[in-house]
């Protein structure tokens, strides 16, 4: 089968599109014929060697933590799935990923694939959708009537976070650049702040929750605490920079590490299939061009939104 792998850490040029042996599922695993994976920022960080501590991969390594595809074989003891089932999942980050024609996955991290979009486009949901859900509801405990600031709403996580927060009955304030303003507004934001011209802390009244998705300076992150009412929370996804907190005002700071959760993912799939969560794909790239995609990401030349990496068809 074809796969993209890197045999050493480094810049995007270390990614090779090559022939590898097709794996076989062990107990509790399934073999998935990949329709698509997607690009996530963590893919570039793992490839560059920046995540060797928290995510120790074995070289050579195949990236791609999102997967959508069709089950091709079942390992021993797998129940609830059949060969031919269409599935999506967030793969274990330290194992080989879905930048390949086939990938192994633990059966218990998978959910039925969306029926409302093409199977390849379903790969745009797992990592970013689960990040948004877990940030807002597992960690921030967002409820109807609260005010939430989503800093960096123009990205893929931000798009889902705006939709989910609004559907939960929150008042949503979002920061975005001019190129993504209309998309963020269409997602349901009540207010959109242009962070390229306006200081966030001068543009909004106090909030109950801040979700930081932007790679900002530590001082900027700390300043967001001043926007949070006593008893509120700041959830931060830029995990190389610890979330600040204000103990005197009982404002918590939480660093979010997304985790696989088949039940949550199945719920997100249901929301999308009911038309209550919009799946957006900014670009579709063939698997053979993954190295160039990583180079575009390193040069900050990716489009605003989610990039899906499509596997070769048989």
C-alpha positions in Angstrom: 0.0 0.0 0.0 1.0 3.7 -0.3 1.7 5.8 2.8 3.5 8.9 3.7 6.1 8.4 6.4 9.1 10.2 7.9 12.2 8.2 8.9 13.7 11.1 10.8 12.5 14.3 12.4 12.9 17.5 10.4 11.3 19.9 8.0 8.5 18.9 5.6 11.1 17.5 3.2 11.5 14.4 5.4 8.0 13.2 4.4 8.2 10.4 1.9 5.3 9.0 -0.2 6.3 5.3 -0.4 5.3 1.7 -0.5 4.8 0.0 2.8 3.4 -3.3 4.0 -0.3 -3.4 4.7 -0.9 -4.0 8.4 -3.2 -6.7 9.9 -5.6 -5.9 12.8 -4.7 -7.3 16.2 -7.3 -8.1 18.9 -9.6 -5.1 19.5 -8.5 -3.4 16.3 -10.0 -2.9 12.9 -8.3 -2.2 9.6 -9.7 0.8 7.8 -9.5 1.5 4.1 -8.8 5.2 4.4 -10.9 7.7 2.5 -9.1 10.7 4.0 -7.2 12.2 6.9 -6.7 15.9 7.6 -4.0 18.3 8.5 -3.7 19.3 12.2 -1.0 21.6 13.6 0.1 18.8 15.9 1.1 16.7 12.8 3.7 19.3 11.9 5.0 19.5 15.5 5.3 15.7 15.7 7.2 15.6 12.4 9.5 18.4 13.4 10.4 16.5 16.7 8.9 19.1 19.0 6.6 16.5 20.7 8.9 13.7 21.5 8.2 13.9 25.2 4.4 13.9 25.3 3.9 12.0 22.0 6.8 9.5 21.6 6.4 8.0 18.1 8.4 5.1 16.6 10.3 5.9 13.4 9.5 5.6 10.6 6.1 7.2 11.4 3.0 7.8 9.4 1.2 11.1 10.4 -2.5 11.8 10.3 -4.6 11.6 13.5 -8.0 12.0 11.9 -9.5 9.2 9.8 -12.6 8.6 7.8 -13.0 5.4 5.8 -14.4 1.9 5.5 -13.7 -1.1 7.7 -11.7 -3.6 5.6 -11.0 -6.2 8.3 -11.9 -7.0 12.0 -9.5 -8.1 14.7 -10.4 -10.7 17.2 -13.0 -9.7 19.7 -14.3 -6.7 17.9 -18.1 -6.3 18.2 -20.5 -3.7 17.0 -18.8 -3.2 13.6 -18.8 -5.1 10.3 -16.6 -5.1 7.2 -17.9 -2.4 5.0 -19.0 0.0 7.8 -18.2 3.6 7.2 -16.4 5.2 10.2 -14.6 8.2 11.6 -12.2 8.5 14.5 -9.4 10.3 16.3 -6.5 7.9 16.2 -3.9 7.5 19.0 -1.3 10.2 18.4 1.7 8.0 19.2 0.7 5.3 16.7 0.8 5.3 12.9 -1.8 7.6 11.4 -4.1 7.7 8.4 -1.8 9.3 5.8 -2.0 6.0 4.0 -4.3 3.7 2.1 -5.0 1.6 5.2 -4.6 2.2 8.9 -5.2 0.3 12.1 -7.5 1.7 14.7 -8.8 0.6 18.1 -12.4 -0.2 17.5 -13.5 1.6 20.7 -12.5 5.0 19.4 -14.6 4.8 16.2 -18.0 6.3 15.4 -20.3 5.8 12.4 -19.4 8.2 9.7 -21.5 11.2 8.7 -24.1 10.5 6.0 -24.6 14.2 5.2 -21.2 14.8 3.6 -18.8 12.8 1.4 -16.9 10.2 3.4 -13.6 12.0 2.7 -14.9 15.2 4.0 -15.9 13.5 7.3 -12.2 13.5 8.2 -12.6 17.2 8.9 -14.6 16.5 12.1 -12.9 14.3 14.7 -9.9 16.2 16.2 -11.2 19.7 15.9 -14.8 18.8 16.7 -13.8 16.9 19.8 -11.4 19.7 20.8 -14.2 22.3 20.6 -16.7 20.0 22.5 -14.3 19.1 25.3 -13.2 22.7 25.8 -16.7 24.1 26.1 -18.5 21.3 27.9 -16.0 19.0 29.6 -13.8 21.7 30.9 -15.6 25.1 30.8 -19.0 23.5 31.7 -20.7 26.1 29.4 -24.4 26.6 30.0 -27.2 28.6 28.4 -27.1 32.3 29.2 -23.3 32.5 29.8 -21.0 34.7 27.8 -18.1 33.1 26.0 -15.1 34.7 24.2 -13.6 32.5 21.5 -10.1 33.9 20.8 -9.0 32.7 17.4 -12.4 31.7 16.0 -11.3 31.8 12.4 -9.6 28.4 12.5 -11.2 25.0 12.2 -11.6 24.4 16.0 -13.1 27.9 16.3 -15.7 27.3 13.6 -17.0 24.3 15.5 -16.7 26.1 18.9 -18.8 29.0 17.7 -21.5 26.7 16.4 -21.6 24.5 19.5 -21.5 27.4 22.0 -24.3 29.2 20.2 -26.5 26.1 20.0 -26.0 25.7 23.7 -27.6 29.1 24.3 -24.5 31.1 25.1 -23.7 34.6 24.0 -20.7 34.2 21.7 -18.0 36.8 21.2 -15.4 35.8 18.7 -12.1 37.2 17.5 -11.2 36.7 13.8 -9.3 38.4 11.0 -11.1 40.2 8.2 -10.7 37.2 5.8 -12.7 34.9 8.2 -15.1 37.4 9.7 -18.1 36.5 7.5 -17.6 32.8 8.1 -17.4 33.3 11.9 -20.5 35.5 11.8 -22.3 32.9 9.8 -21.4 30.2 12.3 -23.4 32.1 14.9 -21.1 34.6 16.7 -23.1 37.5 18.3 -20.0 39.7 18.1 -16.9 39.5 16.0 -13.8 41.5 17.0 -11.1 42.1 14.3 -8.0 41.2 16.3 -5.8 42.8 13.7 -7.1 46.3 14.6 -8.7 46.1 18.0 -7.4 45.0 21.4 -9.7 42.3 22.6 -9.6 43.5 26.3 -10.9 46.9 25.2 -13.7 45.6 23.0 -15.8 43.4 25.1 -17.5 43.3 28.5 -16.7 40.6 31.1 -17.4 37.0 30.1 -17.8 33.7 32.0 -15.6 31.6 29.7 -12.6 32.3 27.5 -11.5 29.7 25.0 -8.1 30.5 23.6 -7.2 28.9 20.3 -4.7 31.4 19.1 -0.8 31.2 19.3 -0.5 34.5 21.2 2.2 35.8 23.5 2.1 34.8 27.2 1.4 38.4 28.2 -1.6 38.5 25.9 -2.9 35.2 27.2 -2.5 36.5 30.8 -4.4 39.6 29.9 -7.4 37.6 28.9 -7.9 36.6 32.6 -9.0 40.2 33.2 -12.0 39.7 31.0 -13.3 36.7 33.0 -15.8 37.2 35.8 -15.0 35.7 39.3 -15.6 32.0 39.2 -15.0 31.8 35.5 -12.6 29.7 33.4 -9.9 30.1 30.7 -9.5 27.0 28.5 -6.3 27.1 26.5 -5.4 24.8 23.6 -1.9 26.2 23.0 -0.4 23.7 25.4 3.2 24.8 25.0 2.2 27.8 27.0 0.5 26.9 30.3 -2.9 28.5 31.0 -2.7 31.3 33.6 -5.2 31.5 36.5 -6.3 34.0 39.1 -6.8 32.3 42.4 -7.9 35.4 44.2 -10.9 35.7 41.9 -11.4 32.0 41.6 -10.7 32.1 37.8 -9.4 28.7 36.7 -6.9 28.1 33.9 -7.1 24.8 32.1 -4.8 23.3 29.4 -6.7 21.2 27.0 -5.3 17.9 25.5 -7.9 16.5 23.2 -8.7 12.8 23.7 -10.6 10.2 21.6 -14.2 9.7 22.7 -16.4 7.6 20.5 -19.6 8.7 22.3 -18.9 12.4 22.0 -17.8 11.9 18.3 -21.0 10.0 17.6 -23.0 12.9 19.1 -21.2 15.4 16.9 -21.9 13.2 13.8 -25.6 13.2 14.8 -25.6 17.0 15.1 -24.0 17.3 11.7 -26.4 14.8 10.1 -29.4 16.7 11.6 -28.1 20.0 10.0 -27.2 21.4 13.5 -23.4 21.4 12.9 -21.9 22.5 9.7 -18.9 20.6 8.3 -16.6 23.0 6.4 -13.7 21.9 4.2 -11.4 24.7 3.0 -9.2 22.5 0.7 -8.8 18.9 -0.4 -5.2 17.7 -1.1 -4.1 14.4 -2.5 -2.1 12.2 -0.1 1.0 12.3 -2.5 1.1 16.1 -1.9 1.2 15.9 1.9 4.8 17.2 2.1 3.9 20.3 0.2 0.9 20.8 2.5 3.2 20.6 5.6 5.5 23.2 3.9 2.5 25.5 3.3 1.5 25.1 7.0 5.1 25.9 8.1 5.0 29.1 6.0 1.5 30.0 7.4 0.0 29.7 3.9 -2.9 27.4 4.7 -6.5 28.6 4.0 -8.7 29.5 6.9 -10.5 26.3 7.9 -9.9 22.6 7.6 -7.7 20.9 5.0 -8.6 17.3 4.1 -6.0 14.9 2.8 -7.5 12.4 0.4 -6.2 8.9 0.1 -5.6 7.2 -3.3 -8.6 5.4 -4.7 -8.3 1.8 -5.8 
